[in-house]
C-alpha cells in the first residue's frame, strides 16, 4: 500500500491472489488527458499535459488519448470567429 493512496488489503490476501488469472499480455489505455479536464475546475497547462503523457508512456501505457483541440485551450487555443467581409 502506498502512502498517498489506499489499496485494499484484500488485494494482497492469499485467498484472493490465488484466483487472479491475468492474460499473458495486458495493454493499457489511458484517458486522463481526454477526460481529466472534463471535471469541473480542472485545467491542465501544456506543460502538465506533456508531463502526464511522458509519465504514462514511461510506465508502459500503450494508448494515451488526448483531448480534442476544441475542448482543450491549453494545447489548441480557441480562435475567434473569422471576420466576414462586408
Legacy VTK file of the C-alpha trace (Angstrom):
# vtk DataFile Version 3.0
C-alpha trace
ASCII
DATASET POLYDATA
POINTS 86 float
0.000 0.000 0.000
1.220 3.491 -0.808
1.311 6.477 1.468
-0.594 8.658 -0.985
-3.452 6.303 -1.866
-5.440 3.489 -0.384
-5.282 -0.046 -1.724
-7.483 -2.632 -0.096
-5.515 -5.170 1.955
-7.731 -7.807 0.309
-5.682 -7.315 -2.877
-2.776 -8.934 -1.039
-4.656 -11.768 0.666
-3.501 -15.221 -0.488
-7.063 -16.467 -0.952
-7.754 -13.549 -3.302
-4.440 -13.635 -5.156
-4.811 -17.330 -5.924
-7.897 -16.512 -8.004
-6.117 -13.905 -10.164
-5.867 -15.011 -13.791
-4.102 -12.431 -15.902
-3.693 -12.588 -19.646
-0.139 -13.158 -20.834
-0.278 -9.747 -22.490
-2.008 -6.736 -20.922
-2.420 -3.494 -22.849
-3.248 -0.252 -21.052
-5.435 2.527 -22.483
-5.484 5.826 -20.577
-7.947 8.703 -20.980
-6.571 11.039 -18.295
-5.723 13.775 -20.791
-9.058 13.436 -22.581
-11.410 13.136 -19.622
-9.349 14.771 -16.894
-10.232 18.308 -17.920
-13.918 17.460 -18.176
-14.057 17.583 -14.369
-15.197 20.996 -13.136
-12.289 23.172 -12.057
-9.565 21.029 -13.650
-7.373 22.690 -16.259
-4.090 21.191 -17.422
-1.411 23.515 -18.732
0.543 22.483 -21.800
3.447 21.520 -19.505
1.068 19.463 -17.328
-0.175 17.555 -20.370
3.330 16.864 -21.616
4.473 15.632 -18.180
1.395 13.429 -17.786
1.873 11.915 -21.254
5.590 11.335 -20.632
4.917 9.565 -17.314
2.154 7.418 -18.819
4.495 6.399 -21.650
7.314 5.805 -19.145
5.235 3.288 -17.183
4.239 1.485 -20.362
0.772 2.744 -21.230
0.112 1.552 -24.786
-2.529 4.087 -25.803
-2.872 7.630 -24.472
-5.925 9.592 -25.556
-5.501 13.349 -25.555
-8.273 15.931 -25.568
-9.527 17.121 -28.906
-8.443 20.604 -29.890
-11.729 22.433 -29.333
-12.089 21.192 -25.739
-8.541 21.999 -24.697
-7.448 25.627 -24.749
-4.013 24.821 -23.340
-2.966 22.777 -26.381
-5.118 24.324 -29.080
-6.176 27.879 -28.154
-9.647 28.807 -29.283
-9.650 31.109 -32.259
-12.028 33.969 -32.643
-14.547 33.665 -35.447
-13.173 34.809 -38.775
-14.338 38.260 -39.705
-16.747 38.403 -42.591
-16.136 40.684 -45.496
-18.859 43.296 -45.818
LINES 1 87
86 0 1 2 3 4 5 6 7 8 9 10 11 12 13 14 15 16 17 18 19 20 21 22 23 24 25 26 27 28 29 30 31 32 33 34 35 36 37 38 39 40 41 42 43 44 45 46 47 48 49 50 51 52 53 54 55 56 57 58 59 60 61 62 63 64 65 66 67 68 69 70 71 72 73 74 75 76 77 78 79 80 81 82 83 84 85
